[in-house]
Amino acid sequence: MEVRANLSKEATAVAQMFDEVSPRYDITNTILTFGQVFAWRAAVTRAVQVRPGMKILDLACGTGASTASLAKAGADVTGCDFSEGMIREGLRRRPHLNLIQGDAMDLPFENESFDAVTMSYGLRNVQNPMRALEEMYRVIRPGGRLVVAEFSTPRSQPMHSLYTFYITRVLPAISKVVSSDGAAYDYLHESIMDWPDKDELSLMIGEAGWVNVQWRPLSFGTVAIHRAVRPL
Ligand SMILES: C[S@@+](CC[C@H](N)C(=O)[O-])C[C@H]1O[C@@H](n2cnc3c(N)ncnc32)[C@H](O)[C@@H]1O
């Protein structure tokens, strides 16, 4: 069955869509990003400045690919995602990880229980991203760090045109062949085109209470990593 969410990002529809893509999520990701996703994960791990034993929440962890990168660096990491299918597939592929089901808008964790929180390619899919930023703030200790990786749109005009062509024409065609639910990848390009740019996202992060908000572009600005700190 092909399931696809739309820009209203209704939670049940988004979770069901990720349930459907879960069996082939990792391989589709690798193909659609030409393997760039591995460099992006390494960049997130560096941005967190992982120290051994550091308690990290990897929110919207999906199949745990982002979680595994942090665990490999020595973190005590908990992955959390609201898609049952993604968590099931993650535990099948990576049984050593601690992955649990939970909603970014109502996190099942005590206040100030982590040293850092990461969210890779998840915030764009949350119905109320401001609420998720506030929830992440709540569960991080004062002085703790936020790292958000998300797709973005390049600022240079030629690169912007090339990227738009890729995500609106090429990506849907490839995903229909390699994914277990090609229709879901139509939502992918719609949600990327609709997502705020880097400065606007920085403002949202600041409005949720985070300070020292910074971003850096990856892969010609097609991805951005935002960092911020919960004030002491
Ligand atoms: C594109 S995947 C990213 C997975 C993983 N972080 C990675 O880098 O491969 C986005 C994930 O966000 C999750 N997600 C979307 N909205 C969510 C919410 N409100 N609460 C928890 N997870 C959510 C989806 O279920 C999906 O697994």
The ligand as a Gaussian input file, in Angstrom:
#p B3LYP/6-31G(d) Opt

LIG

0 1
 C       13.692000      11.249000       7.497000
 S       13.529000      10.247000       8.927000
 C       15.072000      10.507000       9.744000
 C       15.542000       9.327000      10.549000
 C       16.944000       9.404000      11.124000
 N       17.103000      10.520000      12.037000
 C       18.006000       9.458000      10.056000
 O       18.791000      10.422000      10.040000
 O       18.044000       8.534000       9.243000
 C       12.415000      11.240000       9.868000
 C       11.882000      10.534000      11.096000
 O       11.144000      11.484000      11.871000
 C       10.152000      10.757000      12.559000
 N        9.162000      11.697000      13.093000
 C        8.411000      12.585000      12.396000
 N        7.604000      13.261000      13.226000
 C        7.852000      12.794000      14.483000
 C        7.345000      13.094000      15.767000
 N        6.363000      14.001000      15.937000
 N        7.841000      12.437000      16.832000
 C        8.804000      11.496000      16.679000
 N        9.317000      11.145000      15.481000
 C        8.848000      11.795000      14.388000
 C        9.627000       9.804000      11.510000
 O        8.891000       8.728000      12.043000
 C       10.926000       9.385000      10.816000
 O       11.429000       8.189000      11.339000

